[in-house]
Amino acid sequence: MKRFLVIQTAFLGDAVLVTSIVEKLHVFYPDAQIDLVVRKGNDGLFIGHPFIHTLHAWNKREGKTRALFKLISALRKTKYDHIINAQRFFSTGLMTVLARGKAKVGYDKNPLSFLFTRRVKHLIGDGRHEVDRLNALIEHLTDASRPLPRLYPSDADRRAAHEHISTWTHGHMEYVCIAPASVWFTKQWPEAKWIELIKALPADRQVFLIGAPGDSAMAQRIISASGRGVDLTRELKLLESAALMEGAVMNYVNDSAPLHIASAMNAPVAAVFCSTVPSFGFGPLRENGRVVETTEKLDCRPCGLHGYKACPKGHFKCAWGVEVRSLIS
């Protein structure tokens, strides 16, 4: 029996996308043990996951360095056939090097990649999707076909989502989900635009606002100003939100984690791209997903891979230039 270790301790969306190679490894090695390392907070995505043997969560709040070596100590208890590092940072490189494994693969941009047994080129903006870049890490073990991410809400997760649907739609009303927040300000469509969108939606559709508990204040402001909507940011766990999105007639999101959750659930999605661009490789993966962005040619867009706390130019035209009608047409 082969033993795989997959490492991805970046943001929530990255944790969703790395499920694509977990899925593919399971297809090619159905009897293998697949362990996964994620950052604490993202581990809720993998509760009850059918293909993950052991889930390790790096709890940086315990003290980043202390928690790192505590995690490495736990990883060293297993001897892996293949360690797959899906990140480009020193900390995960250290995990890869110090964990016990016959073969260690990662991106060439990792500062410790010279100690890996296999290095893969990592390029942003070459037109490839992130799942294709991830597949490059395991192509030598599988094949060149594109892997797709997938999440597995439990029956309890689906019941929790259904309770909200039944309560607020009375069992016969269609609904949409809106995830208005992003970690990065310049990747976040302005609140005024979300308010305008909600006002433009058909009156016979319930509106659920989803996200992290910290997004509740924004959700409440949007609901108050638009005159409609239900704030579920404090009500739903990650997989419950995924189950809710799966049944929506549309999910409206930024270039952020909910976009990738929609792809993993094969849920319809309209993604607003503000300062970033789809060519970075983080767009929708399914036929029922689409990108909405400004049609104005801006010499400052994209201004960065992740975004900023404020528009570097001060005008934020990449966001204000996205028309509401382009989302609902």
C-alpha positions as a printed Julia matrix, in Angstrom:
329×3 Matrix{Float64}:
   0.0    0.0     0.0
   1.37   3.38   -1.02
   1.41   6.27    1.43
   1.05   9.85    0.2
   1.44  13.11    2.09
  -0.03  16.25    0.49
   0.91  19.65    1.96
  -1.1   22.84    1.43
  -1.2   25.33    4.31
  -2.17  28.49    2.38
  -5.6   30.15    2.26
  -9.02  28.51    2.22
  -9.37  28.59   -1.56
  -6.0   26.88   -1.97
  -7.13  24.14    0.41
 -10.25  23.6    -1.72
  -8.25  23.39   -4.95
  -5.73  20.9    -3.56
  -8.58  18.39   -3.24
  -8.22  18.01   -7.01
  -5.02  16.01   -6.61
  -6.4   14.12   -3.62
  -9.23  13.01   -5.9
  -6.88  12.0    -8.67
  -4.47  10.12   -6.43
  -7.41   8.13   -5.08
  -8.52   7.22   -8.61
  -5.06   5.91   -9.56
  -4.25   4.41   -6.14
  -7.6    3.49   -4.57
  -6.0    1.54   -1.73
  -3.41   4.16   -0.85
  -3.17   6.07    2.41
  -3.47   9.78    1.69
  -2.61  12.21    4.49
  -3.12  15.95    4.21
  -1.6   18.99    5.92
  -3.6   22.24    6.02
  -3.61  25.32    8.22
  -5.89  25.37   11.25
  -9.23  26.85   10.23
  -9.26  25.12    6.87
  -9.52  21.68    8.44
 -13.3   22.04    8.62
 -13.4   21.39    4.87
 -12.18  17.83    5.38
 -14.3   16.5     8.24
 -15.38  13.02    7.22
 -13.54  13.18    3.9
 -13.69   9.65    2.45
 -10.19   9.59    0.93
  -8.13  11.29    3.63
  -6.59   8.94    6.17
  -5.02  11.47    8.55
  -5.62  15.21    8.55
  -2.92  17.4    10.09
  -3.72  21.03   10.96
  -0.92  23.55   11.47
  -2.17  25.77   14.27
  -0.07  28.91   13.88
  -1.82  30.56   16.83
   0.02  28.2    19.15
   3.2   29.95   18.08
   4.16  29.56   14.44
   7.61  28.01   14.88
   6.7   25.86   17.86
   3.6   24.54   16.11
   5.61  23.89   12.94
   8.09  21.59   14.66
   5.29  19.91   16.62
   3.63  19.14   13.28
   6.87  17.92   11.71
   7.35  15.59   14.66
   3.9   14.12   14.01
   4.63  13.74   10.29
   7.85  11.86   10.97
   5.92   9.03   12.62
   4.89   7.82    9.14
   7.22   6.77    6.35
   5.73   8.02    3.08
   6.32   6.81   -0.45
   5.56  10.26   -1.87
   5.47  13.69   -0.25
   3.77  16.3    -2.43
   4.29  19.94   -1.51
   1.75  22.22   -3.17
   3.28  25.45   -1.82
   6.27  27.63   -2.49
   7.21  28.75    1.02
  10.05  27.88    3.38
   7.85  26.41    6.14
   6.29  23.79    3.89
   9.68  23.13    2.34
  10.94  22.32    5.82
   8.01  19.96    6.37
   8.83  18.24    3.09
  12.53  17.88    3.81
  12.2   16.72    7.42
   9.24  14.35    6.97
  10.2   10.78    6.13
   9.59  10.07    2.46
  11.19   8.15   -0.4
  10.24  10.74   -3.02
   9.64  14.44   -2.4
   8.16  16.69   -5.07
   7.46  20.41   -5.02
   7.71  23.64   -6.98
  11.09  24.99   -8.02
  10.28  28.33   -6.35
  10.32  26.76   -2.91
  13.56  27.92   -1.25
  14.3   24.34   -0.15
  13.46  22.76   -3.5
  17.12  21.86   -4.07
  16.58  19.19   -1.42
  13.54  17.69   -3.15
  13.85  14.62   -5.34
  11.68  16.21   -8.04
  11.15  19.89   -8.87
   8.31  21.28  -10.99
   8.31  24.7   -12.66
   5.69  27.09  -11.3
   4.49  29.93  -13.54
   1.63  32.36  -12.94
  -0.1   33.97  -15.91
   0.7   31.33  -18.5
  -3.0   30.55  -19.02
  -3.01  27.38  -16.96
  -5.48  26.93  -14.14
  -4.15  26.27  -10.65
  -5.44  22.7   -10.79
  -3.23  22.14  -13.85
  -0.24  23.47  -11.92
  -1.17  21.11   -9.09
  -1.48  18.23  -11.53
   2.08  18.86  -12.67
   3.15  17.67   -9.21
   1.58  14.24   -9.71
   1.52  13.85  -13.48
   4.46  11.45  -13.33
   2.4    9.29  -10.95
  -0.92   9.58  -12.83
  -1.48  11.22  -16.23
  -1.89  14.62  -17.88
  -5.69  14.9   -17.53
  -7.04  17.82  -15.53
  -8.12  16.94  -11.99
 -11.15  18.64  -10.44
 -11.68  19.59   -6.8
 -14.47  18.07   -4.76
 -15.89  18.51   -1.28
 -17.97  16.06    0.73
 -20.64  17.62    2.95
 -22.1   15.03    5.31
 -25.79  14.26    5.66
 -25.76  16.45    8.77
 -24.22  19.31    6.77
 -26.94  18.99    4.14
 -29.67  18.87    6.8
 -28.33  22.05    8.38
 -28.37  23.8     4.99
 -31.84  22.45    4.22
 -33.21  23.78    7.5
 -32.25  27.32    6.49
 -33.61  26.8     3.0
 -36.93  25.53    4.33
 -37.19  28.27    6.94
 -36.5   31.18    4.64
 -37.9   29.97    1.31
 -40.85  28.0     2.72
 -39.8   25.09    0.54
 -40.96  26.55   -2.79
 -38.78  29.58   -3.42
 -35.56  29.66   -5.43
 -32.56  31.22   -3.76
 -29.17  32.72   -4.52
 -26.05  32.89   -2.37
 -23.86  35.97   -2.16
 -20.36  35.87   -0.64
 -19.46  39.58   -0.59
 -16.17  39.53    1.33
 -12.56  38.78    0.52
  -9.34  38.72    2.52
  -7.99  41.31    0.07
  -9.82  44.63   -0.35
  -8.96  45.05   -4.03
 -10.4   41.6    -4.8
 -13.69  42.6    -3.17
 -16.53  44.15   -5.14
 -17.71  47.27   -3.24
 -20.65  46.97   -0.85
 -22.62  49.48   -2.9
 -22.4   47.16   -5.89
 -23.65  44.17   -3.91
 -26.55  46.28   -2.69
 -27.34  47.29   -6.26
 -27.2   43.64   -7.36
 -29.59  42.47   -4.65
 -32.08  45.19   -5.55
 -31.92  44.07   -9.19
 -32.55  40.38   -8.46
 -36.04  38.94   -9.04
 -38.32  39.51   -6.05
 -39.25  35.81   -5.93
 -35.68  34.74   -5.07
 -34.45  34.56   -1.51
 -30.97  35.97   -0.91
 -28.55  34.29    1.49
 -25.35  36.09    2.45
 -22.55  33.69    3.37
 -18.97  33.9     4.54
 -16.94  33.83    7.72
 -18.32  35.1    11.06
 -16.12  38.16   10.68
 -18.06  39.1     7.54
 -21.32  39.48    9.46
 -21.1   43.26    9.91
 -20.72  43.71    6.16
 -23.58  41.32    5.49
 -25.82  43.21    7.89
 -25.02  46.53    6.24
 -25.79  45.11    2.8
 -29.09  43.62    4.0
 -30.11  46.85    5.7
 -29.35  48.99    2.67
 -30.89  46.62    0.1
 -33.98  45.83    2.15
 -33.68  42.07    1.77
 -31.5   39.07    2.47
 -30.61  36.63    5.26
 -27.26  36.76    7.02
 -25.88  33.22    7.45
 -22.24  34.19    8.01
 -22.46  33.2    11.68
 -24.79  30.26   11.13
 -23.04  27.89    8.75
 -19.87  25.81    8.97
 -17.71  25.45    5.86
 -19.28  22.25    4.55
 -22.78  23.49    5.41
 -22.11  26.55    3.26
 -20.9   24.24    0.47
 -24.15  22.28    0.68
 -26.17  25.49    0.57
 -24.29  26.74   -2.5
 -24.91  23.45   -4.29
 -28.67  24.05   -4.33
 -28.6   27.73   -5.3
 -29.8   28.9    -8.7
 -26.72  31.15   -8.68
 -23.8   31.96   -6.41
 -22.37  35.46   -6.67
 -18.78  35.7    -5.41
 -15.47  37.53   -5.67
 -12.2   36.0    -6.83
 -11.96  34.22   -3.48
 -12.54  30.92   -1.7
 -16.33  30.67   -2.3
 -15.57  30.6    -6.04
 -13.54  27.43   -5.58
 -16.11  25.93   -3.23
 -18.68  26.41   -6.01
 -16.38  24.63   -8.46
 -15.87  21.77   -5.99
 -19.65  21.4    -5.56
 -20.39  21.8    -9.3
 -22.59  24.74   -8.31
 -23.46  27.63  -10.65
 -21.28  30.67  -10.01
 -20.73  34.19  -11.29
 -17.36  35.47  -10.12
 -16.45  39.16  -10.04
 -12.78  39.78  -10.81
 -11.63  43.24   -9.74
  -7.87  43.82   -9.4
  -6.95  40.27  -10.38
  -7.47  38.51  -13.71
  -8.61  35.0   -14.68
  -5.33  34.32  -16.49
  -3.69  33.95  -13.08
  -5.42  30.57  -13.06
  -8.1   30.84  -10.41
 -11.31  31.09  -12.41
 -14.37  28.8   -12.42
 -13.73  25.18  -13.41
 -17.18  24.06  -14.49
 -19.37  24.92  -17.46
 -21.9   26.53  -15.13
 -19.36  29.11  -13.96
 -18.51  32.43  -15.52
 -16.26  35.43  -14.91
 -17.5   39.01  -14.81
 -15.02  41.88  -15.06
 -14.75  45.44  -16.25
 -14.65  46.0   -20.0
 -12.5   49.11  -19.59
  -8.86  48.65  -20.51
  -6.84  49.64  -17.46
  -3.05  49.85  -17.62
  -2.93  49.2   -13.85
  -4.82  45.91  -13.98
  -3.77  43.47  -12.68
  -1.95  45.31   -9.91
  -0.83  42.16   -8.12
  -1.39  38.46   -7.65
  -3.36  38.71   -4.4
  -4.5   42.31   -4.12
  -4.02  45.16   -1.69
  -5.66  46.79    1.31
  -6.53  49.75   -0.95
  -6.39  50.6    -4.63
  -2.83  51.74   -5.4
  -4.22  54.32   -7.87
  -7.02  55.49   -5.59
  -9.82  55.13   -8.16
 -10.61  51.38   -7.95
 -11.99  51.45  -11.49
 -11.45  47.69  -11.88
 -14.26  47.17   -9.34
 -16.54  50.14   -9.9
 -16.44  49.43  -13.64
 -18.13  46.04  -13.27
 -21.78  46.52  -14.21
 -24.5   44.83  -12.19
 -26.42  43.95  -15.32
 -23.47  41.82  -16.5
 -23.99  39.52  -13.5
 -27.72  38.97  -13.98
 -27.91  38.96  -17.77
